[in-house]
Amino acid sequence: MEQRLIFLTILGMALVTYLPRLAPAWLLSSRTLHPAMARFLSFVPTAVLSALLLPSLLVVEGRLNVTPQNVFLWAAIPTLLVAWRTRSFFGGVATGLVLVAGARLLLGL
């Protein structure tokens, strides 16, 4: 493929990726949002993360899996509790890692 075409493709991909993300920041940077809108937007990261994470916890090989062998699902429950109670990202990640590693090591899952 020609170098110019590759460069233009990368440039176009960068524009369609970053422009929708930067446009609201540019347009709203000098304004204050209504408190109700700010509160609504504060839930967006949690909702998006949940929407991305939940299918990977519940669906294994294209099928719903809530059996005791689904180590990721069962490790996620105490991990979420630790993250919620401590408000610590590192604490949640460390808890999840220890639980999954422990289950695999001790239980052979």
C-alpha positions in Angstrom: 0.0 0.0 0.0 1.2 3.4 -0.8 2.7 5.4 2.1 0.5 8.4 1.4 -2.6 6.3 1.6 -1.5 4.7 4.8 -0.8 8.1 6.4 -4.2 9.5 5.2 -6.0 6.4 6.6 -4.3 6.8 10.0 -5.1 10.5 10.0 -8.8 9.9 9.1 -9.0 7.2 11.8 -7.6 9.6 14.4 -10.1 12.3 13.4 -13.2 10.1 13.7 -11.9 8.7 17.0 -10.8 11.8 18.8 -13.1 14.5 17.3 -16.3 13.1 18.9 -14.5 12.9 22.2 -12.9 16.4 22.1 -15.9 18.3 20.6 -18.0 18.2 23.8 -15.0 19.2 25.9 -14.3 22.2 23.7 -17.9 23.3 23.5 -18.7 22.9 27.2 -15.4 24.0 28.7 -16.6 27.6 29.2 -20.0 26.7 30.5 -21.3 25.2 33.7 -23.7 22.3 33.5 -27.0 22.2 35.3 -26.5 20.2 38.5 -28.9 17.5 37.3 -27.0 17.1 34.1 -23.7 16.9 36.0 -25.1 14.2 38.3 -26.4 12.3 35.3 -23.1 12.4 33.5 -21.3 11.3 36.7 -22.9 7.8 36.3 -21.8 7.4 32.6 -18.3 5.8 33.4 -19.9 3.3 35.8 -22.6 2.4 33.3 -20.2 1.9 30.4 -17.8 -0.1 32.5 -20.7 -2.3 33.7 -21.9 -2.8 30.1 -18.5 -3.9 29.0 -17.7 -6.1 32.0 -20.9 -7.9 32.7 -21.0 -10.0 29.5 -17.4 -11.2 29.9 -18.3 -12.3 33.4 -21.5 -14.1 32.6 -20.9 -15.5 29.1 -18.3 -18.1 28.4 -17.9 -19.6 25.0 -21.2 -18.0 23.8 -23.3 -19.5 26.7 -24.5 -18.1 30.0 -22.3 -19.5 32.7 -23.2 -19.0 36.4 -21.8 -22.3 37.6 -19.2 -22.6 40.4 -16.5 -23.2 37.7 -16.9 -19.6 36.5 -14.1 -18.3 38.7 -14.2 -14.8 37.2 -17.9 -14.3 38.1 -17.4 -15.5 41.7 -14.2 -13.5 42.2 -16.0 -10.3 40.8 -18.5 -10.3 43.6 -16.1 -9.7 46.6 -13.9 -7.6 44.3 -16.8 -5.2 43.7 -17.6 -5.1 47.4 -14.0 -4.2 48.2 -13.8 -1.6 45.5 -17.1 -0.1 46.6 -16.3 0.0 50.3 -12.7 1.2 50.0 -13.2 3.4 46.9 -9.8 2.1 45.9 -9.1 1.1 42.3 -5.8 -0.6 43.3 -7.6 -2.4 46.2 -10.2 -3.8 43.9 -7.7 -4.9 41.3 -5.5 -6.5 43.9 -8.5 -8.3 45.4 -9.6 -9.7 42.1 -6.1 -10.9 41.2 -5.6 -12.6 44.5 -9.0 -14.3 44.4 -8.6 -15.6 40.8 -5.0 -16.7 41.4 -6.0 -18.4 44.7 -9.0 -20.2 43.1 -6.9 -21.4 40.2 -4.0 -22.5 42.5 -6.0 -24.0 45.4 -9.1 -25.3 43.5 -7.6 -26.0 40.1 -10.2 -23.9 38.3 
